[in-house]
Amino acid sequence: MGLLTKEFETAPCVVEVSHCFDSLHAHVKFLNGAVINPGDEVQVQGPPVMAPYGEVVREERMARIARASKLEQLWTRMTGDFEFMELCEFSFSEDVTPEALPGAACKEGVAA
């Protein structure tokens, strides 16, 4: 891997998509042990995996991995913390009184 050049590879993977009440997620697991490093890009080949509500769908696919150059890896490590903050959502609102909260009539953790 060069200082400015990218390398590409393909890897078999399993895509798991969950669309349940208690879990909404999508995960990719590489079957050949490939490891993703800072700055790498992964594109899963094929049509989108759609999971109906209440189900977990697992499909085997091929993924194309674009390995970041050494310079891109360094840049990603240096700026990654700042970009992470863009994902955070902060909300500032007025104080809420306990009477306005649902279940405010509960005492000692027991619902009324």
CORKASUL-V795324 format. One record per backbone hydrogen bond with DSSP energy under -1.0 kcal/mol. NH is the residue of the N-H (numbers start at 0). CO is the residue of the C=O. E is the energy in kcal/mol with one decimal. If there is no record, write none. Layout:
nh=NH co=CO e=E
nh=NH co=CO e=E
//
This chain:
nh=8 co=64 e=-2.0
nh=10 co=62 e=-2.3
nh=12 co=60 e=-3.0
nh=13 co=28 e=-2.4
nh=14 co=58 e=-3.2
nh=15 co=26 e=-2.8
nh=16 co=56 e=-2.8
nh=17 co=24 e=-2.9
nh=18 co=54 e=-2.3
nh=19 co=22 e=-2.9
nh=24 co=17 e=-1.3
nh=26 co=15 e=-2.7
nh=28 co=13 e=-2.3
nh=30 co=11 e=-2.6
nh=39 co=36 e=-2.1
nh=40 co=65 e=-2.2
nh=42 co=63 e=-2.3
nh=44 co=61 e=-3.1
nh=53 co=18 e=-3.8
nh=54 co=51 e=-1.8
nh=56 co=16 e=-3.0
nh=58 co=14 e=-2.3
nh=60 co=12 e=-2.8
nh=62 co=10 e=-2.8
nh=63 co=42 e=-2.9
nh=64 co=8 e=-3.4
nh=65 co=40 e=-3.0
nh=66 co=6 e=-3.2
nh=69 co=1 e=-1.7
nh=70 co=2 e=-1.8
nh=72 co=68 e=-2.5
nh=73 co=69 e=-2.2
nh=74 co=70 e=-2.4
nh=75 co=71 e=-2.6
nh=76 co=72 e=-2.3
nh=77 co=73 e=-2.1
nh=78 co=74 e=-2.3
nh=79 co=75 e=-1.7
nh=82 co=78 e=-1.9
nh=83 co=79 e=-2.0
nh=84 co=80 e=-1.1
nh=86 co=83 e=-1.5
nh=99 co=96 e=-1.5
nh=103 co=100 e=-1.3
nh=105 co=102 e=-2.0
nh=106 co=109 e=-1.5
nh=109 co=106 e=-1.8
//
